[in-house]
Amino acid sequence: MIKTTNDPKSAAQKNREQLQNQRKDFQERNRRSHRLIVKGAIIESMYPQTLTMSDDEFRDFLLRGNNLDAMREDEVGEELPW
C-alpha cells in the first residue's frame, strides 16, 4: 500500500535527515564525554586526594577552590563589579 502525504519531502529524505541528526548528536556527546574525561584526569593528577572523595565532597572541594571574589581581589586589589 502506497502512502500519500501532503509533505513535499519523501520518506527517504526524512530518514536521511533523521540519520544525519542522530550522527551529529552522537558526535556531540562523544566530544563532551572526551572533554569531561580529559578535564577530570587533569584534576585527579593535580589533586590525588579527589580520587577517594564522594561526588558531594568533590563538588564542595571544587566550590571552595573557586572563590572568584577572593581570586580577583588578590590579583588587582579590588572587588568584582557584580
Phi, psi and omega per residue, in radians:
M1 nan 2.260 -3.109
I2 -1.623 2.263 3.115
K3 -1.599 2.410 3.059
T4 -1.993 2.424 3.125
T5 -2.312 2.829 3.066
N6 -1.493 -0.178 -3.122
D7 -1.333 2.236 -3.111
P8 -1.212 -0.312 -3.139
K9 -1.401 2.404 3.094
S10 -1.370 2.848 3.117
A11 -1.071 -0.650 -3.138
A12 -1.133 -0.714 -3.139
Q13 -1.173 -0.726 3.093
K14 -1.074 -0.719 3.125
N15 -1.101 -0.752 3.107
R16 -1.062 -0.749 3.127
E17 -1.124 -0.711 3.116
Q18 -1.106 -0.736 3.106
L19 -1.125 -0.691 3.108
Q20 -1.101 -0.752 3.117
N21 -1.123 -0.680 3.107
Q22 -1.122 -0.728 3.107
R23 -1.100 -0.753 3.141
K24 -1.079 -0.809 3.120
D25 -1.078 -0.726 3.124
F26 -1.082 -0.770 3.138
Q27 -1.130 -0.710 3.110
E28 -1.116 -0.721 3.091
R29 -1.100 -0.714 3.128
N30 -1.128 -0.726 3.117
R31 -1.106 -0.745 3.129
R32 -1.126 -0.791 3.126
S33 -1.041 -0.776 3.131
H34 -1.078 -0.791 -3.134
R35 -1.059 -0.777 -3.137
L36 -1.134 -0.689 3.120
I37 -1.126 -0.788 -3.129
V38 -1.109 -0.816 -3.123
K39 -1.158 -0.667 3.077
G40 -1.100 -0.692 3.124
A41 -1.138 -0.664 3.110
I42 -1.106 -0.807 3.133
I43 -1.076 -0.796 -3.137
E44 -1.092 -0.613 -3.141
S45 -1.267 -0.549 -3.134
M46 -1.455 -0.532 -3.100
Y47 -2.288 1.392 -3.077
P48 -1.051 -0.387 3.130
Q49 -1.141 -0.304 -3.141
T50 -1.238 -0.313 -3.122
L51 -1.067 -0.578 -3.077
T52 -1.727 0.035 -3.115
M53 -1.406 2.582 2.992
S54 -1.292 2.985 3.126
D55 -1.048 -0.745 3.137
D56 -1.159 -0.727 3.101
E57 -1.098 -0.717 3.137
F58 -1.121 -0.757 3.112
R59 -1.054 -0.806 3.114
D60 -1.080 -0.700 3.100
F61 -1.026 -0.801 -3.141
L62 -1.176 -0.702 3.140
L63 -1.139 -0.693 3.095
R64 -1.140 -0.609 -3.096
G65 -1.441 -0.124 -3.087
N66 -2.040 0.850 3.099
N67 -1.418 1.629 -3.036
L68 -1.115 -0.629 -3.142
D69 -1.068 -0.800 -3.128
A70 -1.146 -0.700 3.141
M71 -1.117 -0.758 -3.124
R72 -1.125 -0.774 3.139
E73 -1.087 -0.666 3.124
D74 -1.147 -0.640 -3.070
E75 -1.308 -0.806 -3.020
V76 -2.106 -0.051 3.090
G77 1.300 0.388 3.107
E78 -2.502 2.856 -3.131
E79 -1.397 2.767 3.056
L80 -1.217 2.603 -3.131
P81 -1.223 -0.245 -3.126
W82 -1.842 nan nan
